Amino acid sequence: MMSPKQISDDRGSSHFRHTPFQIIHVIGNFFRIWSVYSMYRYLNQTGAPVVLFLFCCLVPSSFIFLILQKPWKGRALSSQQIVPSLINGVITALYFILWGKGLKSCGPLRAILSEYSGAVLGVLSGVLYGRRGQVWKKVGGLVAMLVALFFLSQGWATSSLSPFYILLPNTDTKEEELVTEQALGLMGMMIPVVAGILSALRRVIARRVSLKNQQKKRLHAITITSATCFLFPLAMWDLVTGSSSGKAVELPFSAWAFLATIVFGIILIFYVDNIAEERLHMVFSSPRHLMVAGACIIVMEIAYEMNFSLPGFIVCCLVLGFGIYEATSLERSKKDSSIKSEDGPNGILGNDFDTSPVLPI
């Protein structure tokens, strides 16, 4: 029998081993969010078409993934893996389109936080496969997430529309913003919210078709390539419709916007999230992931001098984090049994939002 001191030492050494991976996760997410703000500024300043910009970023990304992962080498992939990965590419392309549109219309803060709305799939799995007590917890989490999204749609995280406006310094210089800016409303948030749900769905499919981590990386290369092929006719349509309407479609080159989106927003973040799932057992739709993203957003909002309210943002993150925790929580007493069973108590979709120590990759 191990003594309490030995148990404490084991926990301390385990935490120490995870520290480098936690640092990698924080740095990777910081650069990814930095690329989002760079992309937002580029799209706003140049007026470039969102689909065309994303297509130009996905083309080199798909080549890099294919070169790195070489899905044609090694053990042959089965058709039961390739076909869902191709379909997942279509879902990924739709996610990029909706998320890009949402980024341009709602701003980076709302677009990033809306990605966590994919946790509603955890509510769906709980309703379909969970016990009655778990269902009510998940529904309560869903209500909390909707409240957080409502706060975001009403501008709580912006200094000009936040209810904490009177607590902010230099309010006399914000009067013009307060008069001119209006709340988006829930309907205005629907595009990035749907994009967040699609993002979670593509992660679920990626886990279900890949039995091993290396297979997951090879299949991801196929998925990104499929998404690029799907975006090609849409990007060409943007060019054709823009030319026929008499307006020249231009895509001004900005080295930082393109490189940041390709390297940090598409390629690096995939490997960082993979490390987080493998080593830290942290899925995207989790309160811990939201906490890291929230800290990075605060830094970027201040650095880019955005219309930002820190108290309102913290309130939105706390409510959203509570909703995600309840919507993705599992019965703690059944945690061991969920590890043994690949599908777990929450069924097919449950493992994507499982906070248990082992994740099905």
Salt bridges, closest charged atoms under 4 A:
GLU115 OE1 - ARG32 NH1 2.95
ASP273 OD1 - HIS289 NE2 3.56
GLU277 OE2 - ARG207 NH2 2.34
GLU277 OE1 - LYS216 NZ 2.85
GLU331 OE1 - ARG131 NH1 3.82
ASP343 OD1 - ARG208 NH1 3.14
ASP352 OD1 - ARG207 NH1 1.83
